[in-house]
């Protein structure tokens, strides 16, 4: 049984949104200044990286994203550079300029990035780099050595490192992740495979990192590894366990426009409503939606 808040400060509205099925608002009203900590912007004004062969979803501009914010009632956001644009962060910087002070960014850079570019990105609102071990990158295959080097490069700027790995990769590279000089954010529930779920060794590995106090987890993209479909009872078990383990270092996001979903897109209102199940306590939801993002991204 889901518990719904009766005293929330922000209410979504009926709104059709590209790349999101349905138009009904969430049943869960959210606190003021709630943050979507993971979404992407795609804009045809900016060229796709030569390494990218998969295209990108239409209807994913800043104007389109504002419709999603209206539907959900969220106001703050974190724009994550997609692999589509490689290390060319111009679309990201443009989006941050449009979204203003209520937005922060996560960029993609390589080990040759100049300090001047990192300073420019910081000024634009970027607070982290994303290091992707799953999707094709402009430099080819990402290595643990590259991850360590990138973390050292961004440490002077106060950035953290956001890591996308499969559960198996997390197990393989746990020691490297734990040795990084920055705070770490684990993407998409740690991509824990189902039906293993909590029994997979990656879950224990992520929990060990949470216990050390420098790791955060995004409870995002529950659909990617679910074998059951909406409302993703298998992935939800993992999300609830993370919330119980370290509610002070959990982040929520939509992953709109859901680039991994080539067919039917998820219902973003449902993705927000899942928080009522994962974090039944209203204070915990406020922490996840408002306080945790403010601490990590400096809102």
QUITA-V676526 format. One line per field, one symbol per residue. ss: DSSP state (H for helix, E for strand, - for the rest). A space follows every 10 residues. Layout:
ss: ???
This chain:
ss: ---------E ------E--E ---------E ----EEEEE- ---------- ---------- -HHHHHHHHH HH---EEEEE --HHH----H HHHHHHHHHH HHEEEEE--- ----HHHHHH HHHH-EEEEE EE----E--E ---HHHHHHH HHHHH----E EEEE--HHHH HHHHHHHH-- ---EEE-HHH H-----HHH- HHHHHHHHHH HH--EEEEE- ---------- --HHHHHHHH HHHHH-HHHE EE-------- -------HHH HHHHHHHH-- -HHHHHHHHH HHHHHHH--
